[in-house]
Amino acid sequence: MSEGPREGEIKIIERKGRKITMVATGKKGFGAWKIIKNEPLT
């Protein structure tokens, strides 16, 4: 069984020409990640 992301873990994804920085909240399911930065790719 895979565990969810650990609280404080940071993930950066690029989607639709934007760079989205997300941090894990320690919750499971839909609320597991919170967006902390959403900026255009340079």
LUMBA-319747 format. One record per atom (N, C-alpha, C, CB): x, y, z; residue in three letters. Coordinates in pm, whole numbers, plus 50000, padded with zeros to 5 digits. Atoms other than C-alpha are relative to their C-alpha. Glycine has a CB too. Example, Ala and Ser with C-alpha at 12.3 -4.5 7.8 and 13.67 -1.06 7.14 Angstrom:
<rs>
500894988150000ALA 512304955050780ALA 500905012050000ALA 499015000350125ALA 499184988149994SER 513674989450714SER 499235010950073SER 500415004649858SER 
</rs>
This chain:
<rs>
500844988150000MET 500005000050000MET 500875012550000MET 499055000050122MET 499204987750005SER 501325034349910SER 499455010350098SER 500025005749856SER 500374989549905GLU 501315061550169GLU 499805013149924GLU 501085001750111GLU 500164986850059GLY 500185096850091GLY 501265008250021GLY 498795007350060GLY 498814991549982PRO 502685125250071PRO 500135004550145PRO 499935012349907PRO 499774995449863ARG 504275135850396ARG 499805015150009ARG 501434996350048ARG 500264985849980GLU 503355169750539GLU 501275008049978GLU 499445002550141GLU 498854991550028GLY 505675197150417GLY 500754996549873GLY 500934999650114GLY 499355004250124GLU 506755177950106GLU 499585009649888GLU 499634985349965GLU 500284990350106ILE 507005200949802ILE 500104993349864ILE 500975012050007ILE 500035005750135LYS 506125192149443LYS 499795011549902LYS 498874989249985LYS 500144989750102ILE 506565213949134ILE 499574993249870ILE 501355007949980ILE 500465005450127ILE 504575206548819ILE 499855011249899ILE 498664992450018ILE 500214990350106GLU 504325224048484GLU 498774995749923GLU 501255001249907GLU 501255003350067ARG 500875225548330ARG 499445012449931ARG 498964994250101ARG 500614989250079LYS 499325247348057LYS 500845012750002LYS 498595003050052LYS 499124988450006GLY 502355270148040GLY 500235006850133GLY 499455009749905GLY 499794994249867ARG 502425276248416ARG 500784990450087ARG 498665003550066ARG 499235008049904LYS 504715264248693LYS 499275000950133LYS 501505005250014LYS 500825000449880ILE 502695253348994ILE 500784993050111ILE 498644992849974ILE 499305005549885THR 504375247749331THR 498964996250104THR 501045010250059THR 500985005049906MET 502385226349573MET 500704994250122MET 499104989549934MET 499465005549877VAL 502975215949933VAL 498994990150056VAL 500315011250104VAL 500875010249943ALA 501595184750100ALA 499455004750134ALA 500764986650017ALA 500654995749877THR 499105190950380THR 499974989050105THR 498595004749972THR 500055011249907GLY 499355156450538GLY 498664993150000GLY 500335004650139GLY 501315006350011LYS 495725148650452LYS 500014989649890LYS 498905010549974LYS 500125009850108LYS 494565120450227LYS 498955004749902LYS 499634985950055LYS 501024997050100GLY 492565123049907GLY 500205013549934GLY 498644999450063GLY 499964987850081PHE 491685155149726PHE 500745011450068PHE 498605004449968PHE 499374988949929GLY 492995178749997GLY 501454997650037GLY 499245002950122GLY 498645003649962ALA 496445162750010ALA 501035010549959ALA 500374986749937ALA 499054989950049TRP 498125191149816TRP 499365013850002TRP 500494996549858TRP 500474986250000LYS 497815228849851LYS 500935008149912LYS 499945005950145LYS 499194991750089ILE 498985253149583ILE 500525011950078ILE 499175004649875ILE 499434988549930ILE 501405278449728ILE 500555010449902ILE 501104995550095ILE 499514990650100LYS 502685294049406LYS 499554995649862LYS 501555001250005LYS 500455002950135ASN 501285296249053ASN 500515011349912ASN 498434998549992ASN 499374989550079GLU 503455315048806GLU 500204995649855GLU 501335004050062GLU 499765003650139PRO 503935316648429PRO 501434995049979PRO 499725011949908PRO 498655004750034LEU 506875297948279LEU 500755011449931LEU 499954987349908LEU 499224989150063THR 509675321448179THR 500934994349897THR 500805007950104THR 
</rs>
